[in-house]
Amino acid sequence: MVDASSAAAQPDATAAPGGGRFAIRAHVLSADDLRRAHTRIAHEIVERNHGAGEVVLLGLYTRGVAIAQRLAAAIKEFEGEDVPVGALDVAFYRDDISLRPVQPLGPTEVPVDITGRTAVIVDDVLFTGRTVRAALDAINALGRPRAVQLAVLVDRGHRELPIRADYVGKNLPTKIAEDVRVRLVETDDTTDDGIELWGPA
Amino acid sequence: MMKNLLSIDDLDRTALDELLTLSEDFLHVTEREIPKVPALQGKVVVSLFYEDSTRTRISFETAAKRLSCDVMSFSVGSSSVNKGEGLRDTVQTIAAMGIDAVVVRHSAAGAPARVASWIDASIINAGDGSHEHPTQALLDLLTLRRARGPELDGLRVGIVGDIVNSRVARSLVLGLDKVGANTTLIAPPTLLPTVLDGWRASVTHDLDDVLPELDALYLLRIQRERKSANRLPRLSEYSARWGLTVERAARLKPDTLVMHPGPMNRGVEIAAEVAEGPASLITEQVTNGVAVRMAVLYSLLSSGARVA
């Protein structure tokens, strides 16, 4: 969950947040594209950190957790190393709790002490940056990593905070009213992965 | 969206389930190394206790602090109440300082509802006379749910003791009925309300009769301050017939859960060995209480979170 509008619109593919109708504008990434993006990001993480030994992947609920597990599986395949994967719920760290309903999405579970490690935050879509800011606070409460990095499948722009991603599957210029919808077999009711751009019809 | 929690009846079944699920989320938070989140930063919670309390007051204050609220504590003993200030003036004075929630305990039934009619802040009933104690019922339901799974439908729960004076029993009976459990009230006639219409529970005077069938046995405190002892010939007779002694505990089903809202009169309503035995969930109840109160504060004070 990266931005309120896409999360709110996700369950019903035709209802727009404003009440109008939404339609597909573009197929952004296919299942094969996503597989390649995962593999590339996994390689980049290992390359940038000179190995995977000190890395811990922290997926943000819901899809970030699944993506983090895919990245860990890819690293295991080519590097032979088990990278610990944690799941982070940032609900109680958000800055919009007083503006809209914010409910937790799952329990925060981090299997290792993150202090001294390189923590890689993993999420599906980077939008305003507010979820990532909340994640940085959540990480603070867990320990003091040596460094924190950010991996996302899609960077759709429109940042409201000085945050940028270290690893990006696809840079996708969007309009603010558009909606980036990510489908993953682990988290969504779907038989194949895919990312589409939706907009007002 | 709900503003106050005055009675367990303020919650419909869906809201109750959501609140218990949220409580489990907060239970995870309380198990972390830093059991504190910034969710309600800047909110001010006042605990206004006109009656003695250790666990409820500390539990609410801990819950508020773990959500990063600022907590102001009002003690009758050191306040202007001793100069004759009435409840309404006290409450309006506190409200004028700019606050978001008041946790009220009072010996008069309905006092929290009155307070809610005077000021804009959210009011949480932390026990009003013999009327209700909704967060106690919520933490008891959470404790049962964690021990037995989310489906409490058909669970047989016996509540033993001073039913007539007990706000805990009143809220718990309502809560158990909402989740579909079957409640039996067990007490000597002098400790039962004279009119039992509207109580969604069956009634018996004989604990030994129902003992082997119960899935959970909930013991109420003999409340000396509400003179429940005056309704009994002798405390030792109460223990002999309605107390959970070691011998009686042995006749419970092996998986029957034993609960008590505290504070306990060891050797009166429950034997010390039973209170500390493996079937006892009394410590879990206290732990769950903080998580439930975090969920209540979060639901009332964070905008939009649906409670009812």
Contacts between the chains, C-beta under 8 A, distances in Angstrom:
chain1	res1	chain2	res2	distance
A	89	B	25	7.7
A	91	B	25	7.9
A	91	B	39	7.8
A	92	B	29	6.8
A	92	B	37	3.6
A	92	B	38	7.1
A	92	B	39	4.0
A	92	B	67	7.8
A	92	B	298	7.9
A	93	B	37	6.3
A	93	B	38	6.0
A	93	B	39	7.5
A	97	B	39	5.7
A	97	B	40	7.4
A	97	B	302	4.6
A	97	B	303	7.2
A	98	B	302	6.5
A	98	B	303	4.8
A	99	B	303	6.1
A	99	B	304	7.4
A	100	B	303	6.9
A	100	B	304	5.0
A	101	B	302	7.8
A	101	B	303	7.7
A	101	B	304	3.6
A	101	B	305	5.1
A	101	B	306	6.2
A	102	B	302	6.4
A	102	B	304	7.5
A	102	B	305	6.9
A	103	B	22	7.1
A	103	B	305	6.8
A	104	B	22	7.3
A	104	B	25	4.2
A	107	B	25	7.1
A	107	B	28	4.4
A	108	B	28	6.6
A	108	B	29	7.9
A	108	B	32	7.1
A	137	B	38	6.7
A	141	B	32	6.9
A	141	B	33	7.8
A	141	B	34	4.4
A	141	B	36	7.3
A	141	B	37	7.4
A	142	B	32	7.5
A	142	B	33	7.2
A	142	B	34	7.7
A	143	B	33	7.9
